[in-house]
């Protein structure tokens, strides 16, 4: 399934990469291809959180850049650090090829993410 943005309409005639887009035409962005440009990124389909440049589209761009991006990044950093420290044996509970993607043209994600880990008592973190 191709994930697309909501519809936009060209407000004037324009040309992008040699393609003419007439005024009034519906324009959609294929969200599933965002940050997967083989001409920009080596091994573009592989998840690599250390990839550079990191000018990805997760929080928008320009005047549409998300004001919540810095706190969201900090929250994710703290959450993953604590999660991985408290659950060092965290792993998928099913083979990766059994994961099911949501059926949505706009949102990319999984129907569920079955995980397996050994529960740790709260007092064990500081031991």
BALUMKE-492392 format. One record per residue (C-alpha): x, y, z; residue number from 0; residue in one letter. Coordinates in nm, 3 decimals. Example, Ala and Ser with C-alpha at 12.3 -4.5 7.8 and 13.67 -1.06 7.14 Angstrom:
! residues 2
[node [1.230 -0.450 0.780] 0 "A"]
[node [1.367 -0.106 0.714] 1 "S"]
***
This chain:
! residues 127
[node [0.000 0.000 0.000] 0 "X"]
[node [0.130 0.346 -0.088] 1 "X"]
[node [0.102 0.588 0.202] 2 "X"]
[node [0.011 0.934 0.082] 3 "X"]
[node [-0.039 1.277 0.227] 4 "X"]
[node [-0.376 1.443 0.225] 5 "X"]
[node [-0.463 1.611 -0.105] 6 "X"]
[node [-0.309 1.942 -0.201] 7 "X"]
[node [-0.383 2.149 -0.511] 8 "X"]
[node [-0.129 2.339 -0.719] 9 "X"]
[node [-0.207 2.711 -0.693] 10 "X"]
[node [-0.011 2.789 -1.008] 11 "X"]
[node [0.155 2.611 -1.299] 12 "X"]
[node [0.494 2.478 -1.193] 13 "X"]
[node [0.765 2.238 -1.297] 14 "X"]
[node [0.935 1.991 -1.065] 15 "X"]
[node [1.223 1.776 -1.190] 16 "X"]
[node [1.112 1.820 -1.550] 17 "X"]
[node [0.745 1.740 -1.484] 18 "X"]
[node [0.487 2.012 -1.545] 19 "X"]
[node [0.212 2.038 -1.285] 20 "X"]
[node [-0.078 2.252 -1.409] 21 "X"]
[node [-0.258 2.492 -1.177] 22 "X"]
[node [-0.549 2.319 -1.004] 23 "X"]
[node [-0.395 1.970 -1.023] 24 "X"]
[node [-0.417 1.743 -0.721] 25 "X"]
[node [-0.073 1.685 -0.571] 26 "X"]
[node [0.002 1.404 -0.326] 27 "X"]
[node [0.323 1.314 -0.151] 28 "X"]
[node [0.410 0.945 -0.124] 29 "X"]
[node [0.488 0.945 0.250] 30 "X"]
[node [0.623 0.592 0.233] 31 "X"]
[node [0.912 0.718 0.023] 32 "X"]
[node [1.010 1.000 0.260] 33 "X"]
[node [1.373 0.970 0.367] 34 "X"]
[node [1.422 0.669 0.139] 35 "X"]
[node [1.583 0.847 -0.156] 36 "X"]
[node [1.856 0.619 -0.292] 37 "X"]
[node [2.024 0.921 -0.452] 38 "X"]
[node [2.057 1.088 -0.109] 39 "X"]
[node [2.107 0.796 0.130] 40 "X"]
[node [2.319 0.484 0.095] 41 "X"]
[node [2.110 0.175 0.175] 42 "X"]
[node [1.801 0.399 0.193] 43 "X"]
[node [1.556 0.125 0.301] 44 "X"]
[node [1.758 0.029 0.611] 45 "X"]
[node [1.671 0.187 0.949] 46 "X"]
[node [1.983 0.370 1.061] 47 "X"]
[node [1.935 0.620 1.345] 48 "X"]
[node [2.294 0.741 1.297] 49 "X"]
[node [2.244 0.824 0.928] 50 "X"]
[node [2.370 1.161 0.809] 51 "X"]
[node [2.245 1.398 0.695] 52 "X"]
[node [1.951 1.380 0.933] 53 "X"]
[node [1.731 1.633 0.755] 54 "X"]
[node [1.441 1.386 0.759] 55 "X"]
[node [1.072 1.476 0.740] 56 "X"]
[node [0.946 1.324 1.067] 57 "X"]
[node [0.870 1.664 1.221] 58 "X"]
[node [0.784 1.854 0.904] 59 "X"]
[node [0.989 2.123 0.737] 60 "X"]
[node [1.016 2.499 0.711] 61 "X"]
[node [0.713 2.693 0.834] 62 "X"]
[node [0.543 2.360 0.905] 63 "X"]
[node [0.821 2.235 1.136] 64 "X"]
[node [0.677 2.089 1.458] 65 "X"]
[node [0.735 2.308 1.764] 66 "X"]
[node [0.719 1.994 1.976] 67 "X"]
[node [1.015 1.829 1.800] 68 "X"]
[node [1.283 1.906 2.065] 69 "X"]
[node [1.078 1.780 2.363] 70 "X"]
[node [0.961 1.478 2.161] 71 "X"]
[node [1.321 1.386 2.080] 72 "X"]
[node [1.421 1.425 2.445] 73 "X"]
[node [1.123 1.217 2.560] 74 "X"]
[node [1.209 0.940 2.313] 75 "X"]
[node [1.574 0.942 2.420] 76 "X"]
[node [1.483 0.909 2.789] 77 "X"]
[node [1.211 0.649 2.726] 78 "X"]
[node [1.434 0.421 2.515] 79 "X"]
[node [1.726 0.457 2.755] 80 "X"]
[node [1.513 0.354 3.055] 81 "X"]
[node [1.329 0.080 2.864] 82 "X"]
[node [1.649 -0.084 2.741] 83 "X"]
[node [1.819 -0.053 3.082] 84 "X"]
[node [1.522 -0.208 3.267] 85 "X"]
[node [1.452 -0.477 3.007] 86 "X"]
[node [1.793 -0.583 2.873] 87 "X"]
[node [1.656 -0.905 2.720] 88 "X"]
[node [1.372 -0.731 2.530] 89 "X"]
[node [1.310 -0.907 2.198] 90 "X"]
[node [1.039 -0.977 1.942] 91 "X"]
[node [0.801 -1.253 2.052] 92 "X"]
[node [0.735 -1.355 1.691] 93 "X"]
[node [0.956 -1.372 1.380] 94 "X"]
[node [0.989 -1.029 1.214] 95 "X"]
[node [0.819 -1.157 0.898] 96 "X"]
[node [0.501 -1.221 1.101] 97 "X"]
[node [0.458 -0.854 1.198] 98 "X"]
[node [0.152 -0.701 1.032] 99 "X"]
[node [0.148 -0.341 0.906] 100 "X"]
[node [-0.158 -0.121 0.953] 101 "X"]
[node [-0.379 -0.079 0.651] 102 "X"]
[node [-0.366 0.298 0.610] 103 "X"]
[node [-0.271 0.532 0.329] 104 "X"]
[node [-0.156 0.801 0.572] 105 "X"]
[node [-0.013 0.639 0.888] 106 "X"]
[node [0.274 0.391 0.881] 107 "X"]
[node [0.294 0.147 1.169] 108 "X"]
[node [0.223 -0.201 1.298] 109 "X"]
[node [-0.107 -0.353 1.405] 110 "X"]
[node [0.077 -0.479 1.714] 111 "X"]
[node [0.431 -0.533 1.838] 112 "X"]
[node [0.451 -0.857 2.037] 113 "X"]
[node [0.752 -0.846 2.270] 114 "X"]
[node [0.910 -1.087 2.517] 115 "X"]
[node [1.117 -0.994 2.823] 116 "X"]
[node [1.192 -1.098 3.178] 117 "X"]
[node [1.007 -0.875 3.426] 118 "X"]
[node [1.239 -0.707 3.674] 119 "X"]
[node [1.127 -0.595 4.020] 120 "X"]
[node [1.143 -0.217 4.066] 121 "X"]
[node [1.409 -0.248 4.337] 122 "X"]
[node [1.641 -0.437 4.102] 123 "X"]
[node [1.720 -0.129 3.892] 124 "X"]
[node [1.950 0.019 4.157] 125 "X"]
[node [2.107 -0.312 4.260] 126 "X"]
***
